[in-house]
Amino acid sequence: RNNPDLELNIVKLLDARRKAELPVIHIQHCSVNPIYPLHPDNPGNAFKPEAIPIDGEPIFQKTVNSAFIGTGLEAYLREQGINDLVIVGLTTDHCVSTSVRMAGNLGINVQLVADATATFAKTGPDGREYSADEIHAVNLASLHDEFCQVVTTQELI
């Protein structure tokens, strides 16, 4: 995985938002396939200790890449009058990218935190190996100024 500071930056952002009494929303991927690590019966499904929701912070569980498909997230945002999101998490090229794209298409303003997201190396269909840093950078470049503004933890704090 790239970005070894992912968890540290998420902690900084959570602390800053909570101190400022800004909303925090959690998305949890719950795989439907019992052999996958993110299936609810497997330990990989648990929130990381650094990002455990606190009382009053809503949790939306999803089974696909988008935080908006099969969840009440869009309705919740509309009901709460929330039109600006800060998005962090895993993985840049899957759940993060899909959710950012959906939010942008729904007219929601998104700030995607480059150093509070991460991904893994991939092999292309032609067998070429792509590093996690390459996958991360290309996805951020594709999203920036089209679906979101890519920012850093420090810029937000």
Secondary structure, DSSP 8 states (H G I E B T S, - for coil): ---TTHHHHHHHHHHHHHHTT----EEEE--SSTTSTTSTTSGGGS--GGG---TT--EEEESSS-TTTTSSHHHHHHHHT--EEEEEEE-IIIIIHHHHHHHHHTT-EEEEEEEEEE---EE-TTS-EE-HHHHHHHHHHHHBTTTBEEE-HHHH-
